[in-house]
Structure formats: C-alpha cells, structure tokens
Amino acid sequence: MADPAGDQPEAKSNIKLVGFFVVIAAAVVALPTIILLGLGLIPTFVAFKIDPYRRLRYATRCVGSMNLTAAMPYVLQLWGGRNDVDAAFAILGDPMSWMVMFGGAAVGWGFYLGLPSVVQIFLTMQAEQRVIFLTERQQKLVEEWGEVITTQQRPT
C-alpha cells in the first residue's frame, strides 16, 4: 500500500510544473497585457516585498487593489483596440498612463497609512460616548437605589 504522505512532494511538483506551463502559455497568448500589467503594477510588487504583515498582506491588498483598478482602463483600451506589443508600449509611452497607474497605487498607500488613524479616532470617540452613557446610567441608578449600590460590599 502506498504511503499518502510520500505522494505529496510528487503531487506538489506536478502542480508546480503544470502551473509553470500555464504561465508560459498565458505569457505567449497575452504578452501585451502581461507587459502592461508587469510594468504598471510595479508599486504592488514593491508593497508585496516590504509588507510588514506577511500573513495578511494589508499593504499589498490596499496598494494592489487601487493599482490594479487604475491600470484596468489601459488594459481594456489594449483589449478593445490593437492587442499587440506595439500598442502596449504606446500606452506605456504616455506619461499620463503612468501617472494614473502610480496615482492609484498612491491612493492605496494613503488608505494603508491613513485609515488606521481614522478608525482609531472613531473608536476612541465611540468609547468616550459609551463612558458618558454609562456614567449617566450609573447616576440614575444611584438616584433610584441610593448610595448603597456604589459600595463594594456584597449582600450575604
């Protein structure tokens, strides 16, 4: 009987091999798109390499989503017109396309760096409002039940 644990490395190498051939086939078929996205998504690759949260990849998610969103109009322009390498380089030759794609990445970095502070302010304000509510509620209970409820003694 074959050992299932012994089959895993072979299965993983087969999956890697199949994945490699799929990537090569996609590169041949979609070379202009890969060139455009490969250069346009440079900020995403940088965010991936320097992301301090390796497991959850917060910076990569923020930067990558905004960067890809900003690059998509040019990908669609490429797909809607001449889908060849010259068209991809024509798009990359336009400084405005670089500004839009890298500007999208800058918005992603802004989200990554700025939103935690905004959320912290919101949560602090929410906690302060909760303290005010509980203090008012405590005062009402003291008025209703008297100072007896403020002592630390428990009834026996």
C-alpha positions, -999 to +999 in steps of 0.1 A: +000+000+000+014+034-009+021+060+017-001+090+012+025+113+029+051+101+003+028+112-026+026+148-015+060+161-027+054+144-061+019+160-063+033+194-054+060+192-080+034+182-106+012+211-096+042+235-099+051+220-133+015+224-146+014+260-132+047+268-149+033+257-183+001+276-178+020+308-170+042+302-201+011+296-223-006+327-209+026+348-215+026+338-251-011+344-256-014+376-236+021+391-239+009+427-244-013+425-213+015+410-192+039+437-203+014+464-195+005+449-161+040+439-153+053+474-155+021+491-144+019+471-112+054+477-100+041+495-069+021+464-060+052+442-063+071+467-040+043+466-015+044+428-016+081+427-008+081+453+020+047+444+036+053+441+073+023+418+078+035+388+059+005+366+067-024+391+060-006+414+035-026+446+043-003+469+023-003+446-007-041+444-006-046+482-003-019+492-029-026+462-052-064+468-054-060+505-061-031+500-085-050+473-105-081+495-106-061+523-120-044+501-146-077+484-158-088+513-182-055+508-201-059+471-202-094+475-215-081+500-241-055+475-251-081+447-254-105+469-273-080+481-299-049+465-313-039+439-288-002+438-297+031+446-281+034+480-300+000+491-286+012+481-251+043+501-255+023+530-269+002+531-237+034+528-216+049+557-236+022+580-225+032+597-192-005+602-182-009+564-181+020+561-157+005+589-136-028+572-134-015+538-126+010+550-100-015+575-087-038+546-080-011+530-060-005+562-041-042+562-031-037+526-019-007+537+002-029+566+015-056+541+026-030+518+042-012+546+061-042+569+068-072+547+076-059+531+108-057+566+124-092+575+112-105+542+127-087+548+159-102+583+163-137+569+155-133+541+181-120+565+207-150+588+202-173+558+204-157+546+236-160+581+251-196+583+242-201+549+259-184+561+291-207+591+292-238+569+286-227+545+314-219+574+338-254+589+333-270+555+337-250+550+369-262+583+383-298+574+375-293+541+394-278+559+424-307+583+425-332+554+423-315+530+447-293+553+469-256+553+477-258+517+489-253+504+454-219+522+450-202+503+478-181+472+472-199+451+498-219+422+486-251+411+503-248+380+524 
